[in-house]
Structures are given as C-alpha cells and as structure tokens.
Amino acid sequence: MKVWDLPTRLYHWLQALLCLGLLASGFSGNGPHEVIGIALLILVLWRLCWGVIGSDTSRFNHFLRSPLIVWHYLTGKIKHTIGHNPAGGWMVITLLTCLLIQSLTGFILMGVFDIWINESSFLADSDLIGIVHALTARLLIALIGLHLLAIISYKLKHVPLVEAMFTGRQSTSTDLSKTTNSAQVTSSHMVAFKQNRLAFYCFLICVGIVYSLLKMTGVV
C-alpha cells in the first residue's frame, strides 16, 4: 500500500545528495559549500513544515513514540504498522536536529546573523561556533553510517526500505497482531495524503524566508 507521499520522498533523496555535497565540500575545502548549506537549510525548514501540516505518515505526531514504545519495538515486543518505525522516527528527529545545527552554525560563520548577535554573546565566538560546526559534521557522518546499517539490517529481513522511498509503497505483510493498540492497526489502512501543491507552496515560503534573511543581512 502507499505510505510515502511525493514531497517526503523528494526530501529524502535531496537531503541525501545535499549531505554528500556538503560533507565533501566542507572537508575538502573545495566546491560551493555555502550554496549547498543554504539549499540544505531551505530543505530542512521545508521538512519541518511538512512534519506539522503534511500527510499522515510525514507528520511528527505519527511516528514519534515514547522511549518505552521504542524499547518494546527494539526488543521485539511490538511491531510497527506503516511509515517510520518507533526507532526510525527518533532517527529522523536526530538527523533533522543535526542538519539544522549544521545550517545555523554555518550561517553564523558566514556572518548572516551578525546584526543580531551581541559581541558579548557566545554566538560571537567564531572559534566555538566553528568547533560546533565541525563536531556536528562528524556526528552527521556517524548518523548516516547508522542509518545505512539499519537499511542493510532490514534488507536482510526482506524489508525493502530503499525501494519504498522510491515507489512510496510499503509491504503490508507486517504482523499487525503485535501493534500497540487496535486504533493503530485501523489507522494504518487509512493514510490521509495532502496535495502535492500544498508542499510546493510550503517550499516556496521556505525559499522566501531564507532569501529574505540573506537579502536583509546583505549576504546576497
């Protein structure tokens, strides 16, 4: 059945490409690192927006579960139905947080927020911000590695996560008898999808916000 809408799938693959470009240009010192960082911030803001108003399986309240539910999932006591599993949901949030910190610290180093940063603020310490920027870059690599290991693990269990992110469809062969409650089982077959044009409008708003910020501060 269909579980992933087009905006979520586009975000996933664009994020992957931009992360590779960002890490490659950042560690090598070559390439349009700042431009990629700007594009990534727009993308992250778009995903945050879509996580609030988007399709059911794209919303944060659909896949964020309590630590107890995550533990039960990891120990095999429950199984998820569709979309992100309980552990994967927190991986999404961790990745988004890491990418947001990367983007914002990059913008600080670019001088985008200079007009709002007091000289006595820790945000004015470029060395400290540079360290945070570098550390989150390395954390991002670790998270990507963990994500790839999870994909391989599920592939060995005959769960095609990568294919689902291309087609938007997920197998419904999952054992629904061990889900957390009957309401979750029922809702798994009633996924509500938002129109793609709504996602496009959100994307344009995010582009406008970032462009206005850069224009206001004289970066562009």
N, C-alpha and C positions, 0 to 999 in steps of 0.2 A: 504494500500500500504506500501511497505518497505521504512522506513525513517532513520533507525539507522543501521550503519554497525557493524560488529562484534567487531572491535577494540574499538569503542565508548562504546558498551555495556560491554565489558570486563573491560574497565577502570572504568566505573560507579560502578560496583559491587566490584571490587578490592579496589577501593577508599573507599567504604563503610566499607568493612572488615578491612582495614588498619586503618581507622579513629577510629573505635571502639577499635581496639587493642592499638592504640597509646594513646587514652584518658584513657583507662582502666589501662594500664601500667604506664602512666605518673602520674595519680592521686593516684594510689595505691603504686607506688614505686616498684612494682614487675613486672617481665616479661622483655622480650627483647626490651625495649623501644627504644634503639639506633638503633637496627637492623630494627625495624619497621619504624623508621624515615628515615633510608637510603633507604628502599624499597619505601617509600612514595615519597621521592624526585625523585627517578627514574621514578615513575609513573606520577608525576606532569610534569616533563620535557617531558615525552612521550606525555602527553595530549597537552602541549603547542606546541610541534612539529606537532602533528596531527591537531591541530586547525589552522595551517597555510597551510599544504600540504594535508590534509585528504579529505575525502568525503564531498560533498556539505553541508550536514546538520551538519557536525562536525566542519566546519570552523567558525572561529570567525566572519568573514565578512558576514556570512549567518544569524547569529542570534543577532548580536549586533546592536541595533537600538538607535535612538536619544531619549533623555528624553521626547520629545513631543510625539513621537510614543508610548513610554511606557505608558505615561499618557492617551493617547487616548485608548490604549488597556485596561488599568485598569478601565477606565470609560465606557467601552463597546462601544466606537465609532467605533472601528475596531476589527477584529478578525484575528488571525494569521492563516496561512495555515498549514504548516507542520514543524516538528522539534521543537526546543525551541521557546516558545512564547517570545515577547519582554521583559517581566519582568523576565522570566526564564533565558534568555540569560545573563542578568546582574547578576543574582544569580550565574550562572556558573563562571563568572569572579571573583565575590567576594569570592566564595569558593576557587578557584584556587589561588587567591592572599593570602588568609588567610593560606592555606596549604603551599604555597611557603615560606611565612614569618616564619611559624612554623618550616619548614625543615631547612631553612638557619640559624635561631637563634639557633636551636638545634645543627647544625654543628659548629657554633661559640662556643657554650658551650662545645662541645666535643673537641675543640682545632684544628679543621680541618683547619681553616684559620689563625692560629697563625703566620705562617711565612709571611703573607701578611699584618697583622694588626699592625699598629704603636701603641706603648704604649700610646701615647697621644690621640689616636682616641677614640671616644665614643664607638666604637665597642670593645674596650679592657675592657670596664666596664662590668664585668660579672654580677654584680647586676642588671644593667639596662637591659642587654640582657635577663636575667632571668625573669625580670618583663614583658618585651615584649612577651617572650615565653609563660608565664603564662596567660597573658591577651588575646593573640590570641587563646589560647586553650579554654578559656571561650567564646570568640566570636564564635569559631567554633561550640561549643555546641548550641549557640543561632541560628546560621545559619542552623544547622541541624534540630533544632526544627521548624524553619520557613519553611524549605523545606518539612518536614513531614506534617505540617499544610496545605501547598499548595496541597500536594498529596491527603490528605483527602478531601479538598475542591473540587478538580477536580473529585475525586471518586464520591462524592455526585452529581456531574453534569454529571455522567456517562461517564467520560473521563478516561480510564484506563491507566494512565501514567506508573505504575509499570509493567503492562503486556507488554506494548510497549518496555520497556527496557529489557525484557526477549526475546521477539519474534523479535524485530526490526521493527514491523509493527504498523502502526497507522491508526486509522479510518479516512476515507476521507469524513465523513459526516459533517465536519465543514462548516459553511456557508461561501462560498468564495465570496459572493457578497459584503462583507464589508471590504475586504482586502484593503491595502493602494493603490495599483495600479494594473493594468491588468497584468503587467510584472511579478509581484509576483505570481499571480494566475497561469500563464503559467508555470513559473519555478517550481511551486510546484509539477507538474506532470512529471518533467524531472530531477529527482535527479541523479546526477552522483556519482557513488561509486568507490573508489580507491581499488586496490587489497590488500588483507589482508597481503600479503608478504611484501608490502611496509611499512605497520605499524610494522611488525615484525622487519624489518631492522632498522627502527627508534628506536624501543625499544632496540635493541642490541647496537645501538650507544649511547643511553642514559645510559645504563648499563656501557658501556665502559668509558664514561665521568666521571660518579660518581666513578667508581672503580679506574680510573687513578688518580682522585683527592685524594681519600683516600690513595692510594698507595704512591703518591708523598709526602704527608704530614706525612706518617708513621703511620696512624691510623690502616691500615691493613698490 
